[in-house]
Amino acid sequence: MAVYRFALANAGRFGGDPARVGVGGDSAGGGLAAMIAQRARAERVPAPCVQLLIYPWLLACAGNAAYRDFGACPPLVREDIPWFLSHYLNDDRERDDVRFSPGLASDLGGLAPALVYAPASTSYATSRGLCAAPRGSRRAGFLPLLRVASARLYQLRGSRARGGARTRRDRARRRSRARKWSPMSRVKTASLWVMALFYAAAGVNHFRAPEFYLPIMPPYLPWHEELVILSGVAEVIIGIGLLIPRTRVPAAWGAIALLVAVYPANIHMALADVPIGDPPHSAGVFRWVRLPLQFVLIAWAWWHTRPEPAKG
């Protein structure tokens, strides 16, 4: 109530209209918002213009039919409610206090219109409170505007939890499985290190011996020296990126892109029989072997873009 009174008294300072102050909240906050609307009437404070109640906690209970029917919906399950209530209430007698259970109010007359978003099957305290609201309103001779939207807000909020483990035991089991390396994962890890060292070493060699790469550059491409250095930088970055878990997949795709980009140089080397080395000499059959070898390297990199198959 102190915050609500402050908002009324200072709305103008923040560019607001004191006559258009509303209250709202979700879950326990929704219950507090409903309580403020009732307390404002009782204390003869200007009423809020609207109540926005998102799956509000309207009843401080944990044993009605809604809990029994829908209490297994994560992330808030029926077994957790008593723990929350023990920290919310001083003792069990406060369960029937309308300050903690605004859904028990017998007179809803004169309250602000309420927009209630009630999850279809998860908000236990909301569903029971909404059943009680129309009866109390009729006795008061006034029925506030009540719109109930069937929305699975709790599930939306818990969608990330559904994607992972839902319980501590599930999470512990998942971590335990992750620590057990299969033979395939060991092979793939070794392959990853070999691939990373291969690209890093090849990239460094572009700086150590650029004269090896310059002759195989196709004549139709400009800036031969710059392209040799640029491809070396790219290979070093790829090698480092393969060893970092967060950049492993982008680095593997980068390797594929680089192999495609340098393929014209391999074609030029094969067709023109470009002499390489010091002293210069023909690469012989190696110049033709390089062509299909590029596809082997592409497949190798592509393998490291794929996730490990799930193990039981």
N, C-alpha and C positions, 0 to 999 in steps of 0.2 A: 504494500500500500504506500509505503514511503516513496518508492520509485514512481508509482503512478501519480501521486500528489506532486512530485517534483516535475514530472512531464507536463502536467496541467499548468503548473505555475510558470514554467519556463519554455513552453512551446514557442512563444513568440521570439525568444532569443535565438532559436534554431531555425527560424523561418517557417514554423508550423502554425497551425490553427488550433487553439485550445478546445474549440468546439468539435474538432474532428480527430481527437485522440482515440485510438482503439487499443485493444489488448489482444495478444495472441501468444501462442506457444505450442510446442509439440510434447507429447507424452506427459511427464510430470509438469512441464512448463505449461501445457494446455490446461491442466487442472488448476495451476496457479492463476492463469488468466481468467478462468471461470470463477474462481474464488474472488478475484479482485472485482469483477463485475458485480458479484453479490455483496461484497463488503462496501463498495462504493454506494450502493443503494442503502445499505443499513446505516452507514455513517453520513448519509446525506451529502456525499461528494458528487460533483457532476459526473454523470454516468459516461462510460466509454461509448463511442458511437457504433462500435461493432466488436464482436468476439470472433477471432479466428482460432479455432481449436483443431489442432492436427493430432489425430489419435490421442485425445486427452485422457489423462488418468482422472476419472471422475469418481471412482470409488476406491477407497483404501482397503481392498479385500483381496483374497487369493483363493476363494473356495466356491465361487458360483459356477453355474453351468458353462459359461463361456470359457472359464479357465480349464474346466475338465475337457471340453470339446476341442479347444484350439490351443491348449497349453504346450504343444510340442512344436510350435512354429518358431524357428530361430529368427533373430539372435536372442530374443527374450523368452525363455521357457518358464513353465510354471514353477519349477524347482527354485528358480532364482528370485521369485517375487517376495517370499518371506524375508530373505536377506535384505532386499531393498527397503521393505517396510520397517524392518528393525532399525534401520538408520534414518528413516523418515519420520517415524512416530516416537514419542516418548514412552508410551505404553499402549496396550491394545484398546483401552477405552476411547482413545482418540480416533479409532476407525469410524465411529458414528458422528464425529464432529464435522459439520459441513465445511469447515475451513480446510479439512484434509480430504473430505469426500463431498465435493460440491454437487455431485449427482443426487445426493440425498435431500437436497433443499426441497421443501414442500411448496414454496411459493416462488415462482419464476416471473411473476408479474413485474413489469416496469424495467426488465433487463434489456440490454442491447440485443439486437438481432445476432444470431450465432451462425457462423458458417463452420460446419463440422466435417472434417475429412476423417472418416472412420474406415480403417483397413477392413477388407472383407472378412477376414477370419483370424485376425491376430491380436486385436486390441481388446483384451478381456475387460478392462476397467471401463472402456468406452461403451462397449455394447450393452452392458448392464445399466450404465448410467443413462444411455439414450432411451432405453425402455421405460425408465422411471420419469424422464423429462416431460412427455406429453401429459401424463396424469397430473403431475404437479401443476403444469401450466393451465390445464382445464379448470382445476380447482380455483386457480387464481383468476380465472376469467380472461386470461390473456395468453396467447401462444406466440412466443418469439419466432421469427423466421428461422427455420431449421432446414438446412440443405445437407444431406448426407451423401457424400461421394464414396462409392465403393472402390477404394484404391489400396493396393497392397504396398503401402508406404514402408512398413517395417521390412518387407521382403526386399524392396528397392534399397533401403538403407543397409540391408545385410547381404546384398548380392555379392559383394567382395568376399564375405565370409563363406558364402556357398561355393565360390570358386576355389577356395582352399579348404583346409580342415575345419570342421565345425566344432570340434571339442579339443581340449588339451591332449587327450589320448590320441586322437587322430593326428594332431600335429606332431606329437612325439613319434608316432609310427612312421609318418611321412619323412621326418628328419632321419630316422633310423635307416629307412630304405635308401635314402639319398646318400648315406655314408657308405653303403655297401656297393663297392665297385664291381660290376660284372666284367667278364673277360672282354666283351665288346667295348665297354667304356674304357678299359685300360688300353686296348688297341687304338681306340680313337684318340685318347689323350696323347699316346706316343706319336701317333700320326700327326696330331696338331703341332707338337713341338718340332717335329722334323720339318713340317711345312713352314712353320714360322721361321726357323733357322734358314731354310732354303731361300725364302724370299728376302730375308734380311741380308744374307750373305750376297745374294745376287744384286741387291740394291747397292750395297757397299762397293761391289766390284765395278759398278758403273762410274764411280768416282776414282777408283784405283787405276782402272784400265779402260778409259773411254775409247781408246783407239781400236779396241776389239769390236765395239758396237757400231762405230761410225761407218765402216764400209758396207754394212748390211742395211743401212737406212735407204729406203726407196728414193730415187732421185727426184720424184715428183713432190716429195715432202720438203717444206722449208725448215730452217732452224735445226739442223741435224744435231749440233752440240747441245742446244737447249733441250731438245726432246730426249736425248740420252740422259742428261742430268735429271730431267723431270720424271722419266720412268724409273730412274734409280731412287729418287725420293719417294715415289709411290710404292715401290717394292719394300723399302725400309718401313714405311708407315703401315703397310699391310702386315709385315712380319711382326711388328710390335702389337698391332691391333688384334691379331689372332691369339695373343697370349692374355688379353684382357677380356674377362667374361662378358662384360657389357658391350664390347665392340667386336666380339668374335664373329658373329654372323655378318654384320656389315663389312668387316674386313674380308671375309671369304667371298662375298659378292663383289667386293672391290677387286679381288684377285681374278675373278672370272672376267670382269670388265677389262682389266689390264691385259689379260691374255688375248681377248678378242681384239683389243686396240693394237697390239704389236704383231698380230698375225700377218698383216701385209709385209712386214719386214722379213718374216720367215719365208713367205712366198717368193719375195725378191731374192733372197739368199739362195733358194733352191733353183730358181729358173736361171739366174744370171751366174750361177757358180761363183759367188763372190769369194775371193781369197781372204782368209782370216789368219790371225796369229802373227808372230814375229819370229822368223821371216814369214811373209804372207804365203799361204798354201791353200790348196783346195780342201774344202771340208769333206769331199767325197760323198759317200753314202749317208753320212751324218746329216747333210743338208736336207735330205728327203725324210730321214727319220724324225727330224724336228717337227714336220708338219702334223702327222698323227699324234705325236707326243703332246702337242698343245691340247688336244682333246682329252688326253689322259689327265693332264694337269687341271683342265676345266672340271672334269668329273671329280677329281680329288677335292678341289675347292668346294664344289657343289655338295659333296658328302658332308662337309663341315657346316653347311647352312641348314642341315636337317636336324631336328631334335632327336634325342635318344628315344627309342621305343619304350613305352612304359613297361616296367617289370612288375610282376605280381608280388 
